[in-house]
Amino acid sequence: MVKFDFNLSPDEAIEYLKNKGFKLSFDYDELKKETHHKAFSVAKVTRADLLNDIHEELLASMKDGRTFKDFQAGLKPKLEKKGWLGITEVVNPRTGEVKTIDVNSRRLRTIFETNTRMAYNVARESAMDELPLSVYRRYVSALLPNTREAHAHMHGIIKHKDDEFWINNSPLNGWGCKCKKTAHSEKQIERKGWKTTDGKISDIAHEDFAYDTRKGNKLTKLSKMDLDASLSSLPTATKNKAYEALSETALLSAFYEKLGVNKGDTFLDKVNDPMIIDDNLFLSHTGHLKIAKRDRHLLLDEMIPTIKDPDEIYLEWDDKASRLIKKMFRYITVDKKKRAMIAIFEYEKDKTQGVSLHLLESATGVEKKRIEKLIYKRESD
């Protein structure tokens, strides 16, 4: 278990990890700077259901104080089921590039330690900020046999908490980094016989970690949109009478054309999750097309941004069907009433398949569907 000073409960560290959105990335450096505080990501994980398994296991480990071995034991069966364990080929859904990786204990330990240590360090920063007289920060290196020379050289440096050095060099400063910072008042420094460090110090952080840890709990946390408060600003959906005369086949063609895909194409959503876009979005359980059911086709123009630029995306475990589903929402007003277009996708073994795209026709129905894990919220314009 990653230990934490200040005798704090892990609640704030857990909240930091819990309140991140998701962002799928083929390479770690696809997320820039402080984006890491907003989005949970694991390199070479290219499906949201797999990323969700890792995220859930990390949260459970932090809540229960589990060791890495516990984390690994709980996660491995899930990874194996989804084909992301051992020697495996991973495809970049954006470029088609294929890489062979080894998902072994070393990789899993890196995932575990990097995410838990960063969460605890962010919590440390908040705790230190609550000590108004402790305006100095001291760099504490682990000084282990495998500690990087540059990190060991930083051991004991003391600078004001607002010194520019801490912008890019607040631990973690690299893969496997075990450094930390401690907070001290001027009197404490004098009593210990320490000296503050003058002058500019060169950055030591690896480029993947050269972002400000101090901002971790100062950034806006991912939270549900307040639809009632923003009702007046929700876009008004107008039924397009031009679609009345179109056949269902023509409506499908219009849908694919406006979305900019061909039937059966893979589409990357706002979190880079690849989804199959085909007629299944509009099929009933008996296999009949229902794109025109209850005149939903007249709002076809609202279906496109539901997939292309949704307001929110949730993951939900469907107990009845024993499946993980993704729900994408576009919030609108219809006849001055709060409504939502919803697109539903389910995670199958080798693909994410669309299963429904329709209008939620009551405000109560909208709220009932906005449950479980929020992984994306569109930023305000």
SELO-608007 format. One record per residue: residue in one letter; x, y, z of N, C-alpha, C in turn. Coordinates in steps of 0.2 Angstrom, whole numbers, padded with zeros to 4 digits, always signed. Layout:
AXYZXYZXYZ;...
***
This chain:
M+0004-0006+0000+0000+0000+0000+0004+0006+0000;V+0002+0011-0004+0006+0018-0004+0004+0021+0002;K+0009+0023+0006+0008+0026+0013+0008+0034+0012;F+0005+0037+0016+0004+0044+0016+0005+0048+0022;D+0008+0054+0022+0010+0057+0028+0004+0062+0030;F+0005+0066+0035+0000+0070+0038-0006+0067+0041;N-0006+0060+0042-0011+0057+0045-0018+0058+0042;L-0018+0059+0036-0024+0060+0032-0028+0054+0030;S-0035+0054+0030-0038+0049+0027-0037+0049+0019;P-0038+0044+0016-0037+0044+0009-0042+0047+0005;D-0047+0050+0008-0053+0052+0005-0052+0057-0001;E-0048+0062+0000-0046+0067-0005-0043+0064-0011;A-0038+0060-0009-0035+0056-0015-0039+0052-0019;I-0044+0049-0016-0049+0045-0019-0054+0049-0023;E-0056+0055-0020-0060+0060-0024-0056+0062-0030;Y-0050+0064-0030-0046+0066-0035-0046+0061-0041;L-0045+0055-0040-0045+0050-0045-0052+0048-0047;K-0057+0048-0043-0064+0047-0044-0067+0052-0049;N-0065+0058-0048-0069+0064-0052-0065+0066-0058;K-0061+0061-0060-0058+0062-0067-0063+0060-0072;G-0062+0063-0078-0066+0060-0084-0061+0055-0087;F-0063+0052-0092-0059+0047-0096-0056+0050-0102;K-0051+0048-0104-0048+0049-0111-0043+0043-0113;L-0045+0040-0118-0042+0035-0121-0036+0037-0125;S-0030+0034-0124-0024+0036-0127-0020+0030-0129;F-0017+0031-0135-0012+0025-0137-0005+0027-0134;D-0003+0033-0134+0003+0035-0131+0002+0039-0125;Y+0005+0039-0120+0004+0043-0114+0005+0050-0115;D+0009+0052-0119+0010+0059-0120+0005+0063-0125;E+0000+0059-0127-0006+0062-0130-0010+0067-0126;L-0009+0066-0119-0012+0070-0114-0007+0075-0112;K-0008+0082-0113-0003+0087-0112-0004+0090-0105;K+0001+0091-0102+0001+0095-0095-0004+0093-0091;E-0008+0098-0088-0013+0098-0083-0019+0094-0085;T-0019+0092-0092-0025+0088-0094-0025+0081-0090;H-0019+0079-0087-0019+0073-0083-0023+0073-0077;H-0024+0079-0074-0028+0080-0069-0035+0080-0070;K-0037+0081-0076-0044+0081-0078-0046+0074-0081;A-0041+0070-0084-0043+0064-0087-0039+0058-0085;F-0042+0052-0084-0039+0046-0082-0037+0043-0089;S-0031+0040-0089-0029+0037-0095-0024+0032-0094;V-0023+0027-0098-0018+0022-0097-0016+0021-0104;A-0009+0022-0106-0007+0021-0112-0008+0014-0115;K-0010+0014-0121-0011+0007-0125-0018+0004-0123;V-0022+0008-0119-0029+0005-0117-0033+0010-0122;T-0037+0006-0127-0040+0010-0132-0048+0008-0132;R-0050+0005-0126-0058+0005-0126-0060+0007-0119;A-0065+0010-0118-0068+0013-0112-0069+0008-0107;D-0072+0002-0109-0074-0003-0104-0067-0006-0101;L-0062-0007-0104-0056-0009-0101-0053-0004-0097;L-0053+0002-0099-0051+0008-0094-0055+0008-0088;N-0061+0007-0089-0066+0007-0083-0064+0001-0078;D-0062-0004-0080-0060-0010-0076-0054-0008-0072;I-0049-0005-0075-0043-0002-0072-0044+0003-0066;H-0049+0008-0069-0051+0013-0064-0054+0011-0058;E-0059+0006-0059-0063+0003-0053-0058+0000-0049;E-0054-0004-0051-0049-0008-0047-0044-0003-0043;L-0042+0002-0046-0038+0007-0042-0042+0010-0037;L-0048+0012-0038-0052+0015-0033-0053+0010-0027;A-0055+0004-0029-0056-0001-0024-0050-0002-0019;S-0044-0002-0023-0038-0003-0019-0036+0003-0014;M-0038+0009-0016-0037+0014-0012-0042+0015-0006;K-0048+0013-0008-0053+0013-0002-0052+0008+0003;D-0049+0002+0001-0048-0004+0005-0041-0004+0008;G-0037+0000+0005-0030-0001+0008-0026-0007+0005;R-0028-0009-0001-0025-0015-0004-0018-0014-0006;T-0014-0020-0006-0008-0019-0009-0008-0020-0017;F-0002-0019-0020-0001-0020-0027-0003-0028-0029;K-0001-0032-0025-0003-0039-0026-0011-0040-0026;D-0014-0037-0022-0021-0037-0022-0024-0034-0028;F-0022-0028-0030-0024-0025-0036-0023-0029-0042;Q-0017-0032-0042-0016-0036-0048-0020-0043-0048;A-0021-0046-0043-0025-0052-0042-0033-0050-0045;G-0035-0044-0043-0042-0043-0044-0043-0041-0052;L-0037-0038-0054-0038-0035-0061-0036-0040-0067;K-0032-0044-0065-0029-0049-0071-0035-0053-0074;P-0040-0056-0070-0045-0060-0074-0049-0055-0079;K-0050-0049-0077-0054-0044-0081-0050-0043-0087;L-0043-0042-0087-0039-0040-0092-0039-0046-0097;E-0038-0052-0094-0037-0058-0098-0044-0059-0102;K-0049-0058-0099-0056-0058-0103-0056-0054-0109;K-0053-0048-0108-0054-0043-0114-0047-0043-0118;G-0043-0048-0117-0037-0049-0121-0032-0044-0121;W-0031-0041-0114-0026-0036-0113-0022-0038-0108;L-0019-0044-0109-0014-0047-0104-0009-0051-0107;G-0003-0051-0105+0003-0055-0108+0005-0051-0114;I+0008-0055-0119+0010-0052-0126+0003-0051-0130;T+0002-0045-0132-0004-0044-0135-0003-0038-0140;E-0006-0038-0146-0006-0033-0151-0011-0028-0150;V-0009-0021-0150-0014-0016-0148-0014-0012-0155;V-0020-0010-0157-0021-0006-0163-0023+0001-0161;N-0019+0006-0164-0021+0013-0163-0027+0014-0167;P-0033+0016-0164-0039+0016-0168-0039+0023-0173;R-0035+0027-0171-0035+0033-0175-0030+0033-0181;T-0025+0029-0181-0020+0028-0186-0020+0021-0189;G-0022+0016-0186-0021+0009-0188-0015+0006-0186;E-0010+0010-0183-0004+0008-0181-0005+0002-0176;V-0001-0003-0177-0001-0009-0173+0006-0010-0169;K+0005-0011-0162+0011-0012-0158+0010-0018-0154;T+0015-0022-0153+0015-0028-0148+0018-0025-0141;I+0014-0027-0136+0016-0025-0130+0015-0031-0125;D+0019-0030-0119+0018-0035-0114+0015-0033-0108;V+0009-0035-0107+0005-0033-0101+0007-0037-0095;N+0012-0036-0092+0015-0040-0087+0015-0037-0080;S+0017-0040-0075+0017-0037-0068+0020-0030-0068;R+0026-0029-0071+0029-0023-0071+0025-0017-0074;R+0021-0019-0079+0017-0014-0082+0011-0012-0077;L+0008-0017-0074+0003-0016-0070+0005-0012-0063;R+0011-0014-0061+0014-0010-0055+0015-0003-0057;T+0017-0001-0063+0018+0005-0065+0011+0009-0065;I+0006+0006-0068-0001+0009-0068-0003+0010-0060;F-0002+0005-0056-0004+0006-0049-0001+0011-0045;E+0006+0011-0046+0010+0016-0042+0009+0023-0045;T+0009+0024-0051+0009+0030-0054+0002+0034-0052;N-0003+0030-0053-0010+0033-0051-0011+0034-0044;T-0009+0029-0040-0010+0030-0032-0005+0036-0030;R+0001+0036-0032+0006+0041-0029+0004+0048-0031;M+0002+0048-0038+0000+0055-0040-0007+0057-0036;A-0011+0053-0035-0017+0055-0031-0016+0057-0024;Y-0011+0053-0021-0009+0055-0014-0005+0062-0014;N-0001+0063-0019+0003+0069-0019-0001+0075-0020;V-0007+0074-0024-0011+0080-0025-0015+0081-0018;A-0017+0076-0015-0020+0077-0008-0015+0080-0003;R-0008+0078-0004-0003+0081+0000-0003+0089-0001;E-0003+0091-0007-0003+0098-0009-0009+0102-0006;S-0015+0099-0006-0021+0102-0003-0020+0103+0005;A-0017+0097+0008-0016+0097+0015-0010+0103+0017;M-0005+0103+0013+0000+0108+0014-0003+0115+0013;D-0007+0116+0009-0010+0123+0008-0015+0125+0014;E-0017+0120+0018-0021+0122+0024-0016+0124+0030;L-0010+0124+0029-0005+0126+0034-0003+0133+0032;P-0006+0139+0034-0005+0145+0032+0003+0148+0033;L+0006+0146+0039+0012+0148+0041+0018+0144+0037;S+0016+0138+0035+0021+0134+0031+0022+0136+0024;V+0025+0141+0023+0025+0144+0016+0031+0141+0012;Y+0035+0137+0015+0041+0134+0012+0040+0126+0010;R+0043+0124+0005+0042+0117+0003+0049+0114+0002;R+0050+0108+0005+0057+0105+0005+0056+0099+0000;Y+0061+0098-0004+0061+0092-0009+0064+0086-0005;V+0060+0080-0005+0063+0075-0001+0063+0069-0006;S+0069+0067-0007+0070+0061-0012+0070+0055-0008;A+0068+0049-0011+0068+0043-0007+0075+0040-0006;L+0080+0042-0010+0087+0041-0009+0088+0033-0008;L+0085+0030-0013+0086+0022-0014+0091+0021-0018;P+0094+0014-0018+0099+0013-0023+0097+0014-0030;N+0091+0014-0032+0089+0015-0039+0086+0022-0040;T+0087+0027-0035+0085+0033-0036+0089+0037-0042;R+0085+0040-0046+0089+0044-0051+0094+0049-0048;E+0099+0050-0051+0104+0055-0049+0102+0062-0048;A+0098+0064-0053+0095+0071-0053+0090+0072-0048;H+0086+0066-0046+0081+0067-0041+0085+0067-0034;A+0090+0063-0033+0094+0063-0027+0097+0069-0026;H+0099+0072-0031+0103+0079-0030+0098+0084-0028;M+0092+0083-0029+0087+0088-0026+0085+0088-0019;H+0087+0082-0016+0085+0081-0009+0088+0086-0005;G+0083+0089-0001+0084+0094+0004+0084+0101+0001;I+0083+0103-0005+0082+0109-0007+0075+0112-0004;I+0076+0119-0003+0070+0122+0001+0068+0128-0003;K+0062+0129-0006+0060+0135-0009+0053+0137-0007;H+0052+0143-0008+0045+0146-0006+0040+0142-0010;K+0034+0141-0008+0029+0137-0011+0027+0139-0018;D+0028+0146-0019+0026+0149-0025+0032+0150-0030;D+0037+0147-0028+0043+0147-0033+0042+0144-0039;E+0044+0146-0045+0042+0144-0051+0045+0136-0052;F+0050+0134-0048+0053+0128-0049+0047+0122-0048;W+0043+0124-0043+0038+0119-0042+0032+0118-0047;I+0032+0122-0052+0027+0122-0057+0028+0115-0061;N+0034+0114-0063+0035+0108-0067+0038+0102-0063;N+0041+0103-0057+0045+0099-0053+0042+0096-0046;S+0036+0097-0045+0032+0094-0039+0031+0087-0041;P+0034+0083-0036+0033+0075-0037+0026+0073-0039;L+0025+0069-0043+0030+0064-0046+0033+0067-0052;N+0040+0065-0053+0044+0068-0058+0046+0063-0063;G+0044+0057-0063+0046+0052-0068+0042+0046-0066;W+0043+0041-0071+0040+0034-0069+0044+0031-0064;G+0040+0029-0059+0043+0025-0053+0046+0030-0048;C+0045+0037-0049+0047+0042-0044+0044+0041-0037;K+0048+0041-0032+0045+0041-0025+0047+0047-0021;C+0049+0052-0025+0050+0059-0021+0044+0062-0018;K+0044+0066-0014+0039+0070-0011+0041+0077-0009;K+0036+0081-0007+0038+0087-0004+0035+0088+0003;T+0038+0092+0007+0035+0093+0014+0035+0100+0015;A+0030+0102+0020+0029+0109+0021+0032+0112+0027;H+0035+0118+0027+0038+0120+0033+0037+0128+0034;S+0037+0130+0040+0037+0137+0042+0044+0140+0042;E+0045+0146+0042+0051+0149+0042+0055+0148+0049;K+0051+0148+0054+0053+0146+0061+0056+0139+0061;Q+0052+0134+0058+0054+0127+0058+0061+0126+0054;I+0062+0130+0049+0068+0129+0045+0074+0132+0049;E+0073+0137+0053+0078+0140+0057+0080+0135+0062;R+0075+0132+0065+0076+0128+0071+0080+0122+0069;K+0078+0119+0063+0082+0113+0060+0089+0115+0057;G+0090+0121+0057+0097+0124+0054+0097+0123+0047;W+0091+0123+0043+0091+0122+0036+0092+0129+0033;K+0094+0129+0026+0094+0135+0023+0090+0135+0016;T+0087+0140+0015+0083+0140+0009+0087+0140+0003;T+0085+0138-0003+0089+0137-0009+0088+0143-0014;D+0093+0147-0015+0093+0153-0019+0094+0151-0027;G+0092+0155-0031+0094+0155-0038+0089+0150-0042;K+0090+0150-0048+0086+0145-0053+0089+0138-0053;I+0084+0134-0053+0086+0127-0053+0083+0123-0059;S+0088+0120-0063+0085+0117-0069+0080+0112-0068;D+0075+0111-0072+0070+0106-0072+0073+0099-0072;I+0070+0095-0068+0072+0088-0068+0066+0083-0070;A+0060+0085-0070+0055+0081-0072+0055+0078-0079;H+0053+0072-0079+0053+0069-0086+0047+0072-0090;E+0047+0073-0096+0042+0076-0100+0035+0074-0099;D+0034+0068-0097+0028+0065-0096+0025+0067-0089;F+0029+0070-0085+0027+0072-0078+0028+0080-0077;A+0030+0083-0082+0031+0090-0082+0025+0095-0082;Y+0021+0094-0077+0015+0098-0076+0014+0099-0068;D+0010+0104-0067+0009+0106-0060+0005+0102-0056;T+0008+0098-0051+0004+0094-0047+0000+0098-0042;R+0002+0104-0041-0002+0108-0036-0009+0110-0039;K-0010+0109-0045-0016+0111-0048-0022+0106-0048;G-0019+0100-0045-0024+0094-0046-0031+0095-0043;N-0031+0098-0037-0038+0099-0034-0040+0106-0034;K-0037+0110-0039-0039+0116-0040-0043+0117-0046;L-0042+0112-0051-0046+0112-0057-0053+0109-0056;T-0058+0112-0060-0065+0110-0059-0066+0102-0060;K-0069+0099-0055-0070+0092-0055-0076+0090-0059;L-0076+0085-0062-0081+0082-0067-0087+0081-0063;S-0092+0085-0065-0099+0084-0061-0105+0085-0066;K-0110+0082-0064-0116+0083-0069-0118+0090-0070;M-0121+0091-0076-0124+0097-0078-0130+0098-0074;D-0131+0104-0072-0137+0106-0069-0142+0108-0074;L-0146+0104-0077-0151+0105-0082-0156+0110-0080;D-0159+0110-0074-0164+0114-0072-0161+0121-0072;A-0155+0122-0070-0152+0129-0070-0151+0132-0077;S-0149+0127-0081-0147+0129-0088-0153+0128-0093;L-0159+0127-0091-0164+0125-0095-0165+0131-0100;S-0165+0137-0098-0166+0142-0103-0161+0143-0108;S-0155+0140-0107-0150+0140-0112-0149+0134-0116;L-0153+0129-0115-0153+0123-0119-0155+0124-0126;P-0152+0121-0131-0154+0123-0138-0161+0120-0139;T-0165+0124-0143-0171+0122-0144-0171+0118-0151;A-0174+0112-0150-0175+0107-0156-0181+0108-0160;T-0180+0109-0166-0186+0110-0171-0187+0104-0175;K-0193+0102-0175-0194+0096-0179-0194+0098-0187;N-0190+0094-0190-0188+0096-0197-0194+0092-0202;K-0198+0096-0204-0204+0093-0208-0201+0090-0215;A-0195+0092-0217-0192+0089-0223-0191+0082-0223;Y-0191+0079-0217-0189+0072-0216-0196+0068-0216;E-0202+0071-0217-0208+0067-0216-0209+0063-0222;A-0207+0065-0228-0208+0062-0234-0203+0056-0236;L-0197+0056-0232-0192+0052-0233-0193+0044-0231;S-0191+0040-0235-0192+0033-0233-0187+0031-0227;E-0187+0026-0224-0183+0024-0218-0176+0023-0221;T-0175+0020-0227-0169+0019-0230-0165+0026-0232;A-0169+0031-0234-0167+0037-0236-0165+0041-0229;L-0169+0040-0224-0167+0043-0218-0160+0040-0215;L-0159+0034-0216-0153+0031-0214-0147+0034-0218;S-0148+0035-0224-0143+0038-0228-0141+0045-0226;A-0147+0049-0224-0146+0055-0222-0142+0056-0216;F-0143+0051-0211-0140+0050-0205-0133+0049-0206;Y-0131+0044-0210-0124+0043-0211-0120+0049-0214;E-0123+0052-0219-0120+0057-0223-0119+0063-0218;K-0124+0065-0214-0123+0070-0209-0118+0069-0204;L-0117+0063-0202-0112+0061-0197-0105+0060-0200;G-0105+0060-0206-0099+0059-0210-0095+0052-0210;V-0100+0047-0209-0097+0040-0209-0101+0036-0214;N-0098+0030-0216-0102+0025-0220-0104+0020-0215;K-0110+0017-0217-0113+0012-0212-0107+0006-0211;G-0107+0005-0204-0102+0000-0202-0095+0003-0200;D-0094+0009-0201-0088+0013-0199-0087+0013-0192;T-0080+0013-0190-0079+0015-0183-0078+0022-0182;F-0081+0025-0177-0081+0032-0175-0078+0033-0168;L-0074+0038-0168-0070+0039-0161-0074+0045-0158;D-0077+0044-0152-0081+0049-0148-0076+0054-0145;K-0079+0058-0140-0075+0063-0137-0070+0060-0132;V-0070+0054-0130-0065+0051-0126-0060+0047-0130;N-0061+0047-0136-0057+0042-0141-0059+0035-0140;D-0065+0034-0138-0068+0027-0138-0071+0025-0145;P-0068+0020-0148-0070+0018-0155-0077+0014-0154;M-0082+0016-0159-0089+0013-0159-0091+0012-0166;I-0094+0006-0166-0097+0004-0173-0104+0008-0174;I-0104+0012-0180-0110+0015-0182-0113+0012-0187;D-0119+0009-0186-0123+0005-0191-0130+0005-0190;D-0134+0001-0193-0141+0001-0193-0144-0001-0186;N-0139-0004-0182-0142-0007-0176-0144-0001-0171;L-0142+0005-0172-0144+0010-0168-0152+0011-0169;F-0155+0009-0174-0162+0010-0176-0166+0004-0177;L-0163-0002-0174-0167-0008-0175-0171-0010-0169;S-0177-0013-0170-0180-0015-0164-0178-0022-0162;H-0180-0025-0157-0178-0032-0155-0180-0037-0160;T-0185-0036-0164-0187-0040-0169-0183-0039-0176;G-0179-0034-0176-0175-0033-0182-0178-0028-0187;H-0183-0025-0185-0187-0020-0189-0184-0013-0188;L-0183-0009-0193-0181-0002-0192-0186+0002-0189;K-0183+0006-0184-0188+0011-0180-0186+0018-0180;I-0182+0020-0185-0179+0027-0185-0185+0032-0186;A-0191+0030-0188-0196+0034-0189-0202+0033-0183;K-0200+0029-0178-0205+0028-0173-0206+0034-0169;R-0212+0035-0167-0214+0041-0164-0212+0048-0166;D-0211+0048-0173-0208+0054-0176-0201+0056-0174;R-0197+0051-0171-0191+0053-0169-0186+0056-0175;H-0188+0053-0181-0184+0055-0187-0185+0063-0189;L-0190+0066-0186-0190+0073-0187-0185+0077-0183;L-0182+0074-0178-0177+0077-0174-0170+0074-0176;L-0169+0071-0182-0163+0068-0185-0157+0073-0184;D-0158+0079-0185-0153+0084-0184-0150+0084-0177;E-0154+0082-0172-0151+0082-0165-0148+0075-0164;M-0149+0070-0168-0145+0064-0167-0138+0065-0169;I-0136+0069-0173-0129+0069-0175-0125+0072-0170;P-0126+0078-0167-0122+0080-0161-0122+0076-0155;T-0127+0072-0154-0128+0067-0149-0122+0062-0149;I-0120+0061-0155-0114+0056-0156-0107+0060-0157;K-0108+0066-0161-0102+0069-0162-0100+0074-0157;D-0104+0077-0153-0103+0082-0148-0108+0082-0142;P-0108+0076-0139-0113+0075-0134-0111+0080-0128;D-0117+0081-0124-0116+0085-0118-0113+0081-0112;E-0115+0075-0112-0112+0071-0106-0112+0063-0109;I-0107+0060-0106-0106+0052-0108-0106+0049-0101;Y-0110+0044-0100-0110+0039-0094-0108+0032-0096;L-0105+0029-0091-0105+0021-0091-0110+0018-0086;E-0113+0013-0088-0118+0010-0083-0117+0002-0084;W-0117-0001-0078-0118-0008-0079-0125-0010-0079;D-0127-0014-0084-0134-0016-0085-0135-0023-0082;D-0137-0023-0076-0138-0030-0072-0142-0035-0076;K-0148-0032-0079-0152-0037-0082-0149-0040-0088;A-0145-0037-0092-0142-0040-0098-0135-0042-0096;S-0132-0041-0090-0126-0042-0089-0121-0039-0094;R-0121-0033-0095-0117-0029-0100-0115-0022-0097;L-0110-0020-0100-0108-0013-0098-0110-0009-0104;I-0114-0003-0103-0116+0001-0108-0114+0008-0108;K-0113+0012-0113-0111+0019-0113-0118+0023-0116;K-0119+0028-0112-0125+0032-0114-0122+0039-0115;M-0124+0042-0121-0122+0048-0124-0128+0053-0124;F-0128+0059-0121-0133+0063-0120-0132+0070-0124;R-0138+0072-0127-0138+0078-0130-0145+0082-0127;Y-0144+0087-0123-0149+0090-0120-0152+0096-0124;I-0159+0095-0124-0162+0100-0128-0169+0102-0125;T-0172+0107-0128-0179+0108-0126-0184+0107-0132;V-0189+0104-0131-0194+0102-0136-0201+0105-0134;D-0204+0110-0137-0210+0113-0135-0209+0116-0128;K-0203+0119-0127-0201+0122-0121-0201+0118-0115;K-0200+0111-0116-0199+0106-0111-0192+0103-0111;K-0189+0101-0105-0183+0098-0105-0183+0091-0108;R-0179+0089-0113-0179+0083-0116-0171+0081-0117;A-0170+0075-0120-0163+0073-0121-0164+0068-0127;M-0159+0068-0131-0158+0063-0136-0152+0059-0133;I-0153+0052-0133-0149+0048-0130-0146+0042-0135;A-0140+0041-0136-0137+0036-0140-0134+0031-0135;I-0136+0024-0136-0133+0019-0131-0129+0014-0135;F-0123+0012-0132-0119+0008-0135-0117+0002-0130;E-0116-0004-0132-0114-0009-0128-0107-0012-0129;Y-0104-0014-0124-0097-0017-0125-0097-0024-0126;E-0095-0026-0132-0095-0033-0134-0087-0035-0133;K-0086-0041-0134-0079-0044-0133-0074-0040-0138;D-0076-0039-0144-0071-0036-0149-0073-0030-0152;K-0079-0027-0150-0081-0021-0152-0086-0017-0148;T-0087-0011-0149-0092-0007-0145-0098-0005-0150;Q-0104-0008-0149-0109-0008-0154-0115-0004-0152;G-0117+0000-0157-0123+0005-0155-0129+0000-0155;V-0134+0002-0150-0140-0002-0149-0146+0002-0149;S-0145+0009-0148-0151+0013-0148-0149+0020-0149;L-0154+0024-0153-0153+0031-0153-0160+0034-0153;H-0162+0037-0148-0169+0040-0148-0170+0046-0143;L-0176+0048-0143-0178+0054-0139-0181+0052-0132;L-0178+0054-0127-0181+0053-0120-0187+0058-0120;E-0193+0056-0119-0199+0061-0120-0202+0064-0114;S-0198+0063-0108-0200+0066-0102-0194+0068-0098;A-0195+0074-0094-0190+0076-0090-0188+0071-0085;T-0193+0067-0082-0192+0062-0077-0187+0056-0081;G-0189+0055-0087-0185+0050-0090-0178+0052-0091;V-0177+0058-0093-0170+0060-0094-0166+0059-0087;E-0169+0061-0082-0165+0061-0075-0164+0054-0073;K-0169+0049-0075-0168+0042-0073-0162+0039-0077;K-0161+0041-0082-0155+0038-0087-0148+0041-0085;R-0148+0047-0081-0142+0050-0080-0139+0047-0073;I-0137+0041-0074-0135+0038-0068-0128+0034-0069;E-0125+0032-0064-0118+0029-0063-0113+0033-0065;K-0108+0031-0069-0101+0034-0069-0101+0039-0075;L-0101+0046-0073-0100+0051-0078-0092+0051-0080;I-0091+0050-0087-0084+0050-0089-0082+0056-0094;Y-0087+0060-0096-0086+0066-0100-0092+0071-0099;K-0090+0077-0099-0095+0083-0099-0092+0088-0104;R-0096+0090-0109-0094+0095-0113-0092+0102-0110;E-0087+0105-0111-0085+0111-0108-0089+0116-0111;S-0091+0121-0107-0095+0127-0109-0092+0131-0115;D-0096+0133-0119-0093+0137-0125-0091+0144-0122;
***
